[in-house]
Structures are given as structure tokens and as C-alpha cells.
Amino acid sequence: MLIEIATTDFVTTQLAVEGGADRIELCAGLSEGGITPSVGLLELCRQKFTLPIYPIIRPRPGDFLYSQAELEIMLKDILHCRALGYEGVVLGLLNPDGSIDRDRTAKLIDAAYPMEVTFHRAFDRCVDPFEALEQLIDLGCERILTSGQQPTAPEGIKLITSLQQQAAGRIIIMPGSGVRPDSLVELATQTKCVEFHTSLRSSRDSTMAFRHPSFINSSESYQNPGIEPGSIAVMKQQLKALVH
């Protein structure tokens, strides 16, 4: 049983590693749902950290319906991650009718090999999650990140449980969104899932000495992303207690 932490820059990644994360989903712009990290962030995180890291491959915020140009960007980003030696990538593509874009997803999975592939919460916007589950198994995805097609995993716990039962060990179902110390035990107990995804987001006060009076109350100007590293240890202990 493991905890994956979604991080949004180098500092939050470092905090997650120090807190004992088992795996990192590396993003930029986590407040927008996560987009592909910069080349510099990808290279430095690969140099500094040895735990498994899966960068997200998402060229922009918004929906999961991509143009040909955006697909080409995703392919280039995947090849760069592969060249850097990352263990996996996180992606998700849909058709206009809400079905999985199987052809393009297959192209990205092929490009990623031998990296593993997590299909992210684009899954939660698909029209038929049970059909999508079978398609993603056939395509060779390693896992599905899902909140059970609800805003948070605790709200979607019934569907997550059903998906875990249908998966029957053929693909990993990983609950994410709203997964925190106060919800983890119920999610693990009811769903029987063994991997869990969380960002444990918080904010850090800027160390800027000068604060312009016009922006003194601007969180954008004087608040930086943070995480709660102590909560990682709490959640890992909760999972360990369930195993024993």
C-alpha cells in the first residue's frame, strides 16, 4: 500500500520526498489541475530524487479534448521524460462524446514505453467508466487515478469500489482528490484499493522583505505553494495499521 503525492514545483517535491512519499506525480500549475512541468524542473528533479516520479503530460488546463498540435506536444514531452529516465507518465485523452480517445492514447503509450502510464482524472469525465476501464486495460495502462466521477474520492467511494471489483487486479485503481488523513482509512477499508493519491496542499508565506502596498493582501504575490509533509507519515502509518 502506498501514497503518491502530487507536487507543483521543486520545493513541494522536495518536501514530499522528505515526508516519505512513495511516488511523486510531478506537475506544474497544480491549482489548474496540473500541466506538464518545465524542462528545467524535469531535469533537476530527476537529478536530485531517486524515488519513482511520474510527470503529468498535459499541455494546458481545461478539457481533455486535444488538437493535433497538442498531441504532438504531448509526444515530444513524453519522449523527453523517457530520455531523462523517468519511471512513468500521467496522461488522459477523451473524444467529444466522452469516450476514451483510444487511438491517440495508444500512440502515447507506445511512445512512453518502457515507462508506465497512469490515466488521470480525465477518466472522471468519461461517459461510461466501466467500458473505459476495460479499454484502458486493453491499452496497457498501469493504473487509473479516479475520484469515482465525483469532485472528491469520498463522494465517489461507491463507484471506486465497483471499479476496484471489476478491475480484479488487472489494473490499479488509485483514489485521488479529497484523500487526506481523515478520509484515508474509510477509503482503503471500503474500496480495498492499495494506492492513494493526494496533494496535501498548503501555502507558505513569502520571505520577501518588501511587500508592495498595492499587493499586500495578494496571495498570488506573497504566498508560495506548500504541502503538509507530516501528514504523509500519518497516512502511511494508517495504511500500515490496516495491513497489520
MIZAZA-215278 format. One record per residue (C-alpha): residue in one letter; x, y, z; residue number from 1. Coordinates in steps of 0.25 Angstrom, whole numbers, plus 5000, padded with zeros to 4 digits. Each point is the difference from the previous one (the first is absolute). Example, Ala and Ser with C-alpha at 12.3 -4.5 7.8 and 13.67 -1.06 7.14 Angstrom:
// MIZAZA-215278
@resn->A&px->5049&py->4982&pz->5031&resi->1
@resn->S&px->5006&py->5014&pz->4998&resi->2
//
This chain:
// MIZAZA-215278
@resn->M&px->5000&py->5000&pz->5000&resi->1
@resn->L&px->5006&py->5013&pz->4996&resi->2
@resn->I&px->4998&py->5015&pz->5000&resi->3
@resn->E&px->5002&py->5008&pz->4987&resi->4
@resn->I&px->5002&py->5015&pz->5002&resi->5
@resn->A&px->4996&py->5011&pz->4989&resi->6
@resn->T&px->5010&py->5011&pz->5001&resi->7
@resn->T&px->5001&py->5013&pz->4992&resi->8
@resn->D&px->5014&py->5005&pz->5000&resi->9
@resn->F&px->5014&py->4996&pz->5006&resi->10
@resn->V&px->4998&py->5004&pz->5014&resi->11
@resn->T&px->4987&py->4992&pz->5002&resi->12
@resn->T&px->5006&py->4988&pz->4993&resi->13
@resn->Q&px->5012&py->5001&pz->5010&resi->14
@resn->L&px->4990&py->5001&pz->5012&resi->15
@resn->A&px->4992&py->4988&pz->4995&resi->16
@resn->V&px->5013&py->4992&pz->4998&resi->17
@resn->E&px->5005&py->5004&pz->5014&resi->18
@resn->G&px->4986&py->4997&pz->5006&resi->19
@resn->G&px->5001&py->4986&pz->4995&resi->20
@resn->A&px->4992&py->4999&pz->4987&resi->21
@resn->D&px->5000&py->4987&pz->4993&resi->22
@resn->R&px->4999&py->5006&pz->4986&resi->23
@resn->I&px->4998&py->5014&pz->4994&resi->24
@resn->E&px->4991&py->5006&pz->4989&resi->25
@resn->L&px->5008&py->5011&pz->4996&resi->26
@resn->C&px->4991&py->5012&pz->4994&resi->27
@resn->A&px->5001&py->5015&pz->4998&resi->28
@resn->G&px->4988&py->5008&pz->5002&resi->29
@resn->L&px->4993&py->4991&pz->5010&resi->30
@resn->S&px->4990&py->5010&pz->5003&resi->31
@resn->E&px->4995&py->4999&pz->4986&resi->32
@resn->G&px->5000&py->4985&pz->5001&resi->33
@resn->G&px->5014&py->4998&pz->4996&resi->34
@resn->I&px->5008&py->5002&pz->4987&resi->35
@resn->T&px->5013&py->4995&pz->4994&resi->36
@resn->P&px->5012&py->5004&pz->5009&resi->37
@resn->S&px->5011&py->5009&pz->4993&resi->38
@resn->V&px->5012&py->4994&pz->4994&resi->39
@resn->G&px->5008&py->5006&pz->5012&resi->40
@resn->L&px->4991&py->4994&pz->5011&resi->41
@resn->L&px->5000&py->4986&pz->4993&resi->42
@resn->E&px->5015&py->5000&pz->4999&resi->43
@resn->L&px->5003&py->5005&pz->5014&resi->44
@resn->C&px->4990&py->4990&pz->5007&resi->45
@resn->R&px->5006&py->4989&pz->4992&resi->46
@resn->Q&px->5014&py->5003&pz->5005&resi->47
@resn->K&px->4996&py->5003&pz->5014&resi->48
@resn->F&px->4990&py->4989&pz->5004&resi->49
@resn->T&px->5001&py->4985&pz->4998&resi->50
@resn->L&px->4985&py->4996&pz->5004&resi->51
@resn->P&px->4991&py->4997&pz->4988&resi->52
@resn->I&px->4995&py->5013&pz->4994&resi->53
@resn->Y&px->4988&py->5000&pz->4989&resi->54
@resn->P&px->5000&py->5014&pz->4993&resi->55
@resn->I&px->4986&py->5004&pz->4995&resi->56
@resn->I&px->4999&py->5001&pz->4985&resi->57
@resn->R&px->4989&py->5011&pz->4998&resi->58
@resn->P&px->5003&py->5012&pz->4991&resi->59
@resn->R&px->4990&py->5009&pz->5006&resi->60
@resn->P&px->4989&py->5001&pz->5011&resi->61
@resn->G&px->4985&py->4998&pz->4995&resi->62
@resn->D&px->4994&py->4988&pz->4994&resi->63
@resn->F&px->5006&py->4988&pz->4995&resi->64
@resn->L&px->4997&py->5001&pz->4985&resi->65
@resn->Y&px->5013&py->5003&pz->4993&resi->66
@resn->S&px->5004&py->5006&pz->4986&resi->67
@resn->Q&px->5010&py->4993&pz->4991&resi->68
@resn->A&px->5010&py->5011&pz->5004&resi->69
@resn->E&px->4998&py->4997&pz->5015&resi->70
@resn->L&px->5001&py->4985&pz->4997&resi->71
@resn->E&px->5014&py->5003&pz->4994&resi->72
@resn->I&px->5004&py->5008&pz->5012&resi->73
@resn->M&px->4996&py->4988&pz->5009&resi->74
@resn->L&px->5008&py->4991&pz->4992&resi->75
@resn->K&px->5012&py->5009&pz->5001&resi->76
@resn->D&px->4999&py->5001&pz->5015&resi->77
@resn->I&px->4998&py->4985&pz->5002&resi->78
@resn->L&px->5013&py->4997&pz->4992&resi->79
@resn->H&px->5007&py->5011&pz->5008&resi->80
@resn->C&px->4996&py->4993&pz->5013&resi->81
@resn->R&px->5004&py->4986&pz->4995&resi->82
@resn->A&px->5014&py->5006&pz->4996&resi->83
@resn->L&px->5001&py->5005&pz->5014&resi->84
@resn->G&px->4997&py->4986&pz->5006&resi->85
@resn->Y&px->4987&py->5003&pz->5007&resi->86
@resn->E&px->4992&py->4988&pz->5005&resi->87
@resn->G&px->4987&py->5004&pz->4994&resi->88
@resn->V&px->4991&py->5011&pz->4995&resi->89
@resn->V&px->4986&py->5004&pz->5003&resi->90
@resn->L&px->4990&py->5003&pz->4988&resi->91
@resn->G&px->4986&py->5000&pz->4996&resi->92
@resn->L&px->4992&py->5003&pz->4987&resi->93
@resn->L&px->4985&py->5000&pz->4996&resi->94
@resn->N&px->4992&py->5000&pz->4988&resi->95
@resn->P&px->4989&py->5011&pz->4998&resi->96
@resn->D&px->4989&py->4990&pz->5004&resi->97
@resn->G&px->5007&py->4997&pz->5014&resi->98
@resn->S&px->5007&py->4987&pz->4996&resi->99
@resn->I&px->5014&py->4996&pz->5001&resi->100
@resn->D&px->5008&py->5005&pz->4988&resi->101
@resn->R&px->5006&py->4986&pz->4998&resi->102
@resn->D&px->5008&py->5003&pz->4987&resi->103
@resn->R&px->5008&py->5012&pz->5006&resi->104
@resn->T&px->5001&py->4994&pz->5014&resi->105
@resn->A&px->5007&py->4987&pz->4993&resi->106
@resn->K&px->5010&py->5009&pz->4993&resi->107
@resn->L&px->5004&py->5007&pz->5013&resi->108
@resn->I&px->5001&py->4987&pz->5007&resi->109
@resn->D&px->5009&py->4994&pz->4989&resi->110
@resn->A&px->5008&py->5013&pz->5000&resi->111
@resn->A&px->5002&py->4998&pz->5015&resi->112
@resn->Y&px->5005&py->4986&pz->5001&resi->113
@resn->P&px->5007&py->4995&pz->5008&resi->114
@resn->M&px->4994&py->5011&pz->5009&resi->115
@resn->E&px->4987&py->4996&pz->5007&resi->116
@resn->V&px->4987&py->5008&pz->4998&resi->117
@resn->T&px->4990&py->5005&pz->5010&resi->118
@resn->F&px->4987&py->5005&pz->4993&resi->119
@resn->H&px->4996&py->5012&pz->5009&resi->120
@resn->R&px->4987&py->5006&pz->5004&resi->121
@resn->A&px->4995&py->5003&pz->4985&resi->122
@resn->F&px->4994&py->4986&pz->5004&resi->123
@resn->D&px->4991&py->5007&pz->5009&resi->124
@resn->R&px->4994&py->5008&pz->4988&resi->125
@resn->C&px->4998&py->4988&pz->4991&resi->126
@resn->V&px->4985&py->4995&pz->4997&resi->127
@resn->D&px->5002&py->4985&pz->5004&resi->128
@resn->P&px->5010&py->4997&pz->5011&resi->129
@resn->F&px->4998&py->4985&pz->4999&resi->130
@resn->E&px->5002&py->5000&pz->4985&resi->131
@resn->A&px->5012&py->5010&pz->5001&resi->132
@resn->L&px->5006&py->4991&pz->5011&resi->133
@resn->E&px->5001&py->4988&pz->4990&resi->134
@resn->Q&px->5005&py->5009&pz->4989&resi->135
@resn->L&px->5011&py->5005&pz->5009&resi->136
@resn->I&px->5004&py->4986&pz->5004&resi->137
@resn->D&px->5001&py->4996&pz->4985&resi->138
@resn->L&px->5008&py->5012&pz->4997&resi->139
@resn->G&px->5010&py->4996&pz->5011&resi->140
@resn->C&px->4999&py->5011&pz->5010&resi->141
@resn->E&px->5006&py->4996&pz->5013&resi->142
@resn->R&px->4989&py->5008&pz->5009&resi->143
@resn->I&px->4988&py->5009&pz->5000&resi->144
@resn->L&px->5000&py->5012&pz->5009&resi->145
@resn->T&px->4986&py->5003&pz->5004&resi->146
@resn->S&px->4990&py->5007&pz->5009&resi->147
@resn->G&px->4989&py->4991&pz->4996&resi->148
@resn->Q&px->4994&py->5010&pz->4991&resi->149
@resn->Q&px->4997&py->5010&pz->5011&resi->150
@resn->P&px->5008&py->5012&pz->5005&resi->151
@resn->T&px->5007&py->4992&pz->5011&resi->152
@resn->A&px->5003&py->4985&pz->5002&resi->153
@resn->P&px->4992&py->5000&pz->5013&resi->154
@resn->E&px->4988&py->5004&pz->4992&resi->155
@resn->G&px->5003&py->4990&pz->4989&resi->156
@resn->I&px->5003&py->4989&pz->5009&resi->157
@resn->K&px->4989&py->4991&pz->4995&resi->158
@resn->L&px->5004&py->5000&pz->4986&resi->159
@resn->I&px->5015&py->4999&pz->5004&resi->160
@resn->T&px->4996&py->4987&pz->5007&resi->161
@resn->S&px->4993&py->4995&pz->4988&resi->162
@resn->L&px->5012&py->5003&pz->4991&resi->163
@resn->Q&px->5009&py->4993&pz->5009&resi->164
@resn->Q&px->4992&py->4988&pz->5000&resi->165
@resn->Q&px->4999&py->5000&pz->4985&resi->166
@resn->A&px->5015&py->5002&pz->4998&resi->167
@resn->A&px->5002&py->4987&pz->5008&resi->168
@resn->G&px->5015&py->5003&pz->5000&resi->169
@resn->R&px->5002&py->5003&pz->4985&resi->170
@resn->I&px->5002&py->5015&pz->5002&resi->171
@resn->I&px->5003&py->5008&pz->5013&resi->172
@resn->I&px->4988&py->5009&pz->5004&resi->173
@resn->M&px->5006&py->5012&pz->5008&resi->174
@resn->P&px->4990&py->5009&pz->5007&resi->175
@resn->G&px->5004&py->5015&pz->5000&resi->176
@resn->S&px->4994&py->5013&pz->5003&resi->177
@resn->G&px->4996&py->5003&pz->5015&resi->178
@resn->V&px->5009&py->4988&pz->5005&resi->179
@resn->R&px->5005&py->5005&pz->5013&resi->180
@resn->P&px->5003&py->4994&pz->5014&resi->181
@resn->D&px->4985&py->5002&pz->5004&resi->182
@resn->S&px->4995&py->4992&pz->4987&resi->183
@resn->L&px->5011&py->4990&pz->4997&resi->184
@resn->V&px->4996&py->4989&pz->5009&resi->185
@resn->E&px->4986&py->4999&pz->4996&resi->186
@resn->L&px->5004&py->5001&pz->4985&resi->187
@resn->A&px->5010&py->4989&pz->5002&resi->188
@resn->T&px->4991&py->4991&pz->5008&resi->189
@resn->Q&px->4988&py->5001&pz->4991&resi->190
@resn->T&px->5006&py->5001&pz->4986&resi->191
@resn->K&px->5011&py->4990&pz->5003&resi->192
@resn->C&px->5010&py->5009&pz->4992&resi->193
@resn->V&px->5014&py->4999&pz->5003&resi->194
@resn->E&px->5006&py->5013&pz->4994&resi->195
@resn->F&px->4995&py->5014&pz->5003&resi->196
@resn->H&px->5002&py->5014&pz->4994&resi->197
@resn->T&px->5001&py->5013&pz->5008&resi->198
@resn->S&px->5006&py->5014&pz->4999&resi->199
@resn->L&px->4999&py->5004&pz->5014&resi->200
@resn->R&px->5000&py->5014&pz->4995&resi->201
@resn->S&px->5003&py->5012&pz->5009&resi->202
@resn->S&px->5007&py->5013&pz->4998&resi->203
@resn->R&px->5013&py->5006&pz->5006&resi->204
@resn->D&px->5001&py->5015&pz->5003&resi->205
@resn->S&px->5010&py->5007&pz->4991&resi->206
@resn->T&px->5013&py->5004&pz->5006&resi->207
@resn->M&px->5000&py->5013&pz->4992&resi->208
@resn->A&px->5004&py->5012&pz->5009&resi->209
@resn->F&px->4994&py->5010&pz->4991&resi->210
@resn->R&px->4985&py->4999&pz->4997&resi->211
@resn->H&px->4994&py->5010&pz->4991&resi->212
@resn->P&px->4988&py->5007&pz->5007&resi->213
@resn->S&px->4991&py->4998&pz->4987&resi->214
@resn->F&px->5002&py->4985&pz->5001&resi->215
@resn->I&px->5001&py->4998&pz->5015&resi->216
@resn->N&px->4988&py->4991&pz->5001&resi->217
@resn->S&px->5003&py->4992&pz->4987&resi->218
@resn->S&px->5003&py->4985&pz->5002&resi->219
@resn->E&px->5005&py->5000&pz->4986&resi->220
@resn->S&px->5011&py->5009&pz->5004&resi->221
@resn->Y&px->5004&py->4996&pz->5014&resi->222
@resn->Q&px->4995&py->4986&pz->5002&resi->223
@resn->N&px->5008&py->4988&pz->4994&resi->224
@resn->P&px->4995&py->4985&pz->4998&resi->225
@resn->G&px->5003&py->4991&pz->5011&resi->226
@resn->I&px->4996&py->4986&pz->5005&resi->227
@resn->E&px->4998&py->4993&pz->5014&resi->228
@resn->P&px->5011&py->4990&pz->5000&resi->229
@resn->G&px->4997&py->4996&pz->5014&resi->230
@resn->S&px->4986&py->4995&pz->4995&resi->231
@resn->I&px->5008&py->4990&pz->4991&resi->232
@resn->A&px->5005&py->4993&pz->5012&resi->233
@resn->V&px->4986&py->5000&pz->5006&resi->234
@resn->M&px->4994&py->4994&pz->4988&resi->235
@resn->K&px->5011&py->4989&pz->4998&resi->236
@resn->Q&px->4998&py->4996&pz->5015&resi->237
@resn->Q&px->4985&py->4999&pz->4997&resi->238
@resn->L&px->5003&py->4991&pz->4989&resi->239
@resn->K&px->5010&py->4992&pz->5007&resi->240
@resn->A&px->4990&py->4998&pz->5011&resi->241
@resn->L&px->4990&py->4994&pz->4991&resi->242
@resn->V&px->5009&py->4990&pz->4994&resi->243
@resn->H&px->5004&py->4995&pz->5014&resi->244
//
